[in-house]
Amino acid sequence: MPHSKAWTPVLHRSVTLRHDRVRDTDLLVMPERVVVLRGSASAVLRLCDGERPLGAIVAELADRYPGAPVATEVPRFLGRLREEGWLR
């Protein structure tokens, strides 16, 4: 399924973003799976609130991380999570 800048990503209702204080890391918690998030993944996912379109998420991250390849990496990352069914 192609994504567009108008897509407003949000975590699927069965997926929760949580911080594990013991490991000091963020996790995606699903009914039968836990995914440990690395790098800036949780910063990206915290912006996926169903209010911001993909273009606004990319723009905000480009401001936060000047010089980072967010214009290509963020849509690719979110697209993979959408394919997994973790984002809608």
C-alpha positions as CSV (number, residue, x, y, z in Angstrom):
1,M,0.0,0.0,0.0
2,P,1.7,3.3,-1.1
3,H,2.0,6.0,1.5
4,S,1.5,9.7,0.8
5,K,2.3,12.9,2.6
6,A,-1.4,13.1,3.4
7,W,-1.4,9.8,5.4
8,T,-1.9,10.5,9.1
9,P,-0.2,7.5,10.8
10,V,-1.4,6.3,14.1
11,L,-0.5,3.1,16.1
12,H,-3.0,0.3,15.6
13,R,-5.3,0.0,18.5
14,S,-3.7,-3.3,19.6
15,V,-0.2,-1.6,19.7
16,T,1.1,0.4,22.6
17,L,4.3,2.5,22.9
18,R,5.8,2.1,26.4
19,H,9.0,3.0,28.2
20,D,10.7,0.2,30.0
21,R,12.4,1.8,33.0
22,V,14.4,-1.3,33.8
23,R,16.0,-1.5,30.4
24,D,15.7,2.3,29.9
25,T,14.3,1.8,26.4
26,D,11.1,2.3,24.5
27,L,9.0,-0.7,23.4
28,L,6.1,-1.4,21.1
29,V,3.9,-3.8,23.0
30,M,1.5,-6.0,21.1
31,P,-0.8,-8.9,22.2
32,E,1.8,-11.6,21.4
33,R,5.0,-9.6,20.7
34,V,7.2,-6.9,22.1
35,V,9.6,-4.9,19.9
36,V,12.5,-3.0,21.3
37,L,12.9,0.4,19.6
38,R,16.3,1.7,18.8
39,G,17.7,5.0,17.8
40,S,15.2,7.7,17.1
41,A,12.3,5.2,16.4
42,S,10.3,6.2,19.5
43,A,10.7,9.9,18.7
44,V,9.2,9.2,15.2
45,L,6.4,7.0,16.6
46,R,5.5,9.6,19.3
47,L,4.5,11.9,16.4
48,C,2.2,9.3,14.9
49,D,-0.9,10.5,16.7
50,G,-3.4,10.4,13.9
51,E,-3.4,14.2,13.8
52,R,-0.2,14.9,11.9
53,P,0.1,13.9,8.3
54,L,3.3,12.2,7.2
55,G,4.6,15.4,5.6
56,A,4.2,17.3,8.9
57,I,6.0,14.5,10.8
58,V,8.9,14.6,8.3
59,A,9.1,18.4,8.5
60,E,9.1,18.4,12.4
61,L,11.9,15.7,12.4
62,A,13.9,17.6,9.8
63,D,13.8,20.6,12.2
64,R,14.9,18.5,15.1
65,Y,17.6,16.6,13.3
66,P,19.1,18.9,10.7
67,G,21.1,17.1,8.1
68,A,19.5,13.7,8.9
69,P,18.0,11.9,5.9
70,V,14.4,12.1,7.4
71,A,12.7,12.8,4.1
72,T,13.6,9.3,2.8
73,E,14.1,7.3,6.0
74,V,11.0,8.3,8.0
75,P,8.5,7.4,5.2
76,R,10.3,4.1,4.6
77,F,10.4,3.3,8.3
78,L,6.7,4.1,8.8
79,G,5.7,2.3,5.6
80,R,7.4,-0.9,7.0
81,L,5.5,-0.6,10.3
82,R,2.3,-0.1,8.3
83,E,3.0,-3.2,6.3
84,E,3.5,-5.1,9.6
85,G,0.0,-3.9,10.6
86,W,1.4,-1.9,13.6
87,L,0.3,1.5,12.1
88,R,-2.8,2.5,10.3
